[in-house]
Each structure stands twice: as C-alpha cells, then as structure tokens.
Amino acid sequence: MEKKKIFTAIMAISMLITTFSGCSSNQKQSYGNLGKGDESDRPEVEDIVIDNESDIYNIGDEIQVKNVDYGTNREYVAKSYIVNSVKIYDTAAEIDGVQDKLIETDYYMGADPEKPAILKKDEVACGKLLLCDISVKNIEDEICTVGDISLVYDINGVCPLLGYPVYFSNAKDNEHGIYDYTLVQGQSLDAQIGFCVDPALLQIDNMDLSKLYLAVNFNGDEEYRQFIDPGLE
C-alpha cells in the first residue's frame, strides 16, 4: 500500500512538472514573437518584374485599384489613387508633424529579401524620407487602407520589396490601425504617406533613386499589380 501511494505521488509530481514546463515554453514562444513578425508570417519571396509598360504610371495619373468578390467572381474597382507630388527630405524629423506619427515596420524586407529586419522609429527619424502627397477616392472599398502601397527597387529587372509606409498622415490609430482610415464611399481625401529611402538603413550601396517605384497590390495577383514611377533622380 505504501509503495502504491509513493508511486501515485511521483506520478502526480511528474505531471505537474510537465504541465508547468509546457506553459513556460508556450509563453516564451507567444511573447517572443509578439510585434516582431514571425518568419512564417512574412510575405513569400518571389521574383517580381515590371514586364508590362502599361502597368507603370506617372505622377498625376489616376490608378484604379481592382478587387474580386470571390463569392460571385465579380471584378470591381474598389478605389483610385493619384500620387500628386513627391519629395525627398534629408531626415523625417525635419518635417512638421511627421516624427510623432512614424510607424515601426515589422515586415521591412531590406534590399536583400532573405535578410528581413525591423526599422525602429528613431532610426527612421534620422534617415532620408520620401514623402508622397496622394489623393484617394473610395469607389466601392470596405477596407480603407493604404497598406496596399509599398516601395520597391529595380535590381537588374527584378523588383524586391523594400518596405511599406513608415508614415501615414490620416492613420486612425498609430498603434493598431496604422494604415487604416475612414472614408465614405463616393468621397475623396488628400493624405501623405512616407517611405524610408535612406541607403544605409535600406542596406543598398550606391543607391540609384531612379530605380525606386511605388507599387500597388505588390503581394496581390499579377494582373492587379501596378507601379508608379515617382520620377526621382
């Protein structure tokens, strides 16, 4: 009887140790990835090229962003963008009202998509910033986000993703809805978005500004992917 009690106690202690070890491991995994972008969450790396001149727009052109209702297969225009002007600043900190709304990008890809990194706000504030004045019209959009605009760099015909906006003037919530805005269908708004174009932070040696493009729906289907040439030199 005593042996049975001892065996039962040992088994109970073993189960408790296993349980606590599992909880500790799960907590470490959960909190360790919080806000840092797990590798499995990052967009898949693929070779994306600009192989159709009709997919390239210029400053002042209207771009229609198309979506598909997969329930009915109906293709529709969700919204339209116009990039009205662009300007590069030596630092983001020198632009009034920008530094306090800088965004820390979790999925920054860098010039080498195999070596993703995280851009910190204080780093972005001290680096070169491409500021874009844009107009957006909500035609039939329910999402209302500028998260579908990104910055890419043409390297020998292939355009790797450099990153998403590090600044959005009309963000509803700079902690959670960093790219979201409110806009009733049929209405338009003017806003500003900013991208880090600092060669050191982007890890690009001898950076050629003329090879920078804005991309719309970069991670979407090829037929809905569009590019804007900001005309930088």
N, C-alpha and C positions, 0 to 999 in steps of 0.2 A: 504493500500500500504506500509506504514512504517513497519507494522508487517511482511509483506512478505519479505521485504528487510532484516530485522533483523534476521528472520528465515533462510534466504539464507546464510547470513554471518556466523551464528552459525554453519550451516552445513558445510560450506567451511573450517572453523577453525577446526572442528572435524575431517574432512577428512585429513587435513594436519598433525594433531597430531598423528592420526592412522598411516599415512604413515611413519613419522619420527620414531615412536616407533618401527614399523616393521623393518625398515632399521637398527636401532640400535641393535635390537635383532639379526637380521641375521648377522650383522658384528661381534657381540660378539661370536656367535656360530662358524662362519667361522674361525676367527683368533684364537679363543680359542683352536681349535683342530689342528691348523697348526703345523706340525712337531712333534706332541706329540703322535700320534697314537690313534685314536678314538677306544673305546671298540668294536664297531661294525666292525672295520677293522681287529681286531686281529684274528689269526687262531683259529678255533674251537678246544676246548679242547676235546681230546678223549684218551682212554686208548690204548697205542700202546706198543706192546710187541714184543720181538725178539723170535718168535716161530719156526724159521727155521734156523738151524745151517748153511745152505748153503748161507744164507743172510749175514753172518759175514765174513769179510775179514780181513787180517792182513797187517802190514806194508810191502810194496813192492809188494802187489797184485794189479793187474790191475782190475779196476771196470768199466764195460761198463754201461753207462747211457742211458737207452732206453726211447724213446718217441713214441707217436702215432699221426699220421696225421689223425685227426678226420674227415677230408673231404673225405679221401679214406680208413680209417681204417688201413692204412699201419703202421706196427711197424718197427722202425728203431733205430739204435744206433747213438745217437747224438754226444757223446764224450766219452772219457775214462779218468779216474783219476788213479793216483798212488800216494799214500802217501809214500814218500821216507824215512822220518825220523820225529821224534817229540822230543821236548824238553820243559821242564817247566822252566820258569825264575821267580825269586822272584818278579820282577817288570817289567812292559813293558818299563818303562823309561830307563832301563839299556841296552836295545837293540838298537844299532845304526840304525837310520833312521825310527824307528817304531813309536815313540811318535807323530811325526808330522803328521802321516797318520792314527791315531786312528779314529775309527768310533763310533759315538754315536748311539747306537741301540735303536730304538723306540719300537720294539716289543720283548724286552727281557722278558722272561717268569718267570725266577726265579725257585727255586726248587718247589714252590707251583704254579701251572699254574693258580690258581684262584686269585693270587696276582701279576699281572704283574707290572713291574717297568721300569724305564729308566736308563740305565747306562751312566753316564757322562764321558767325556774323561779324566778329571783329576782324577776321581775315578779309571778308568781302568789303567791309567798310574802308579798308586801306588800299583796295585794289581798283583797277580800272573797271568802269561800269558802262555798258551800252544801255542807254535809256531810250525807250521807244514810246512815242505818242500814238495811241491806237484809238480807233472807233469800232465799237461792236454793236451790231443790231440783232436783237432776239427775234427771229422769224418764227421758229417753232421749237425752241430749245427749252428743255425742262431741267437741265443740269446746271447751266450758267457757271462755267469755269473757264479760266484762261490756262488751265493745266494742260490743254492740248497744243499749246505753243511752246516750242523748245528751240535750243540753239545747236546747230551742227557745224562741222568743219570739214571742208572738202580736202581729203588727203588722197592724192592720186586717183581721183574719180570715185572714191568711196567716202561716204559721209557719216562718220561716227557721231553719236550723240555726245555733246559737251555738257548739257545740263538744262534744267528748267528755270523759270524766272526766280531770281533771288529778291525781287521786289515787285509788288503789285499795289498800286495806289488805292484801289477800291476793294481790297480784301475785307470780307465781313468779319473774319476772326483770324487774327495773325497767329493763333496757336493751333487751331483745328481746321477751319475753312480757309486756308491760306490763299487759295486760288479762286475761291467762290465769291460770287457777287449776286445781287438781287436785281433783276431786270424783267419787267413785264413784257410778254410777247407783243411785238409790234413797235417797241420802243428802242431807242439807241442810247449809248452813253460813251463819253470820252474818258479814257483812262491812260495810265502809264504802266509799263512793265519794264523791268531791268534785268540784264543778264551780266554775269561776271565775264569780262573779256581780258582779264589780267593774265599775260603769258606765263608768269611764274606759278600762279595758282592753277592754271589750266594745264601746266606741265607741257607747254608747247614751245620748243626752241624756234627762233626766227619766225615768229607767228606772222602770217600773211592775212591781214584783215579782209582782203578782197575775197577770201575763201570762206568767210563766215556767212551762213544762211540762217534765217529763221525758218522753222519747219512747223507745219500744222498737221496734226494727226500722224506724227512721226512713227508711233508704235501701232498705228491702225493698218487697215488693209491698203495695199499698194495703190489701188485705184482712187482712194480718198486722201492720199498723201500729197501735200502741196508745199512749195518752198517760196520764200520771199528773199530776194536779193536786196539787202539794205544799202548797197552801193558804197561800201566802205573802201578806203584806200590805205 
